[in-house]
């Protein structure tokens, strides 16, 4: 059976489910996280699973598009075993009725079968989840609690203010997606970061812009790599291992024109004019490494100057310095 047919059938099941078994918002969001964890359990999230997840989660009662956007952070990269345990535990704490369990189990089967096959890891995850759900929903005391406090439980905030786990990065995920990529890499490497969050954000923005500029001619020379690392270590005063991690991420990011605008705007908003002027001079010096200025590099420099709100006086001075350098080196 095709994935689309599976999703369509499940949509019909949802529409026929009695109101008391359709779940409540916090349950459905926790279920969404659990379904995503199930899809990630074999280490990858393919297009069929992604399409199925979107179809299922958006059709759950009381799930908004904003909820879906927030849940996408769980699709950004694989979910670790500790995260899996935390997600399942959080979900099972919200299961009170057999209807809740049935809704979750049907949804899980849809996701696991979305790509036409079920792996050994996915089967093991499903059995483990089924056991956890049986133990939770079979609790007599939990059924009583749900009966007595149904309104309070169903109206509880779906997204907690003190966000646990990956939820605490949601703001960064949307407001500063490039910094989110840097932060994810730094966390993965387990590096110590003695700098404040605003300071680290600023350094990551600087690194991303420098790497974009260095790659504007579709190549990144060893001299440019050494220069960028030197700027991170000496000018930004970042330890070498952290600088190397930031640089590694910066040169791997494919920054579009739109993202460049967002990066430079974010950098401008977080720095005073004199720091932006210093940064512009740093970029100009990187251009002069190979003692030449191509039309493409000039256009890129003009673009960054515009975004950083560089004065005409500094623009003329920098161009004059570049002209002198390239002329006498020719």
Protein Blocks (a to p, Z undefined) as FASTA:
>chain_A
ZZklmmmmmmmmmmmpcfklnopfklmmmmmmmmmmmmmmnopacfklmmmmmmmmmmpg
hiafklmmmmmmmmmpccdfklmmmmmmmmmmmpmbfklmmmmmmmmmmmmmmnopacfk
lmmmmmmmmmmmmmmmmpmklmmmmmmmmmmmmmpcfbdfblghjllmmmmmmmmmmlmm
mmmmmmmnopacfbdfklmmmmmmmmmmmmmmmmmnopacfklmmmmmmmmmmmnopafk
lmmmmmmmmmmpccdfklmmmmmmmmmmmpcfklmmmmmmmmmmmmmmnopacfklmmmm
mmmmmmnopafklmmmmmmmmmmmmmmmZZ
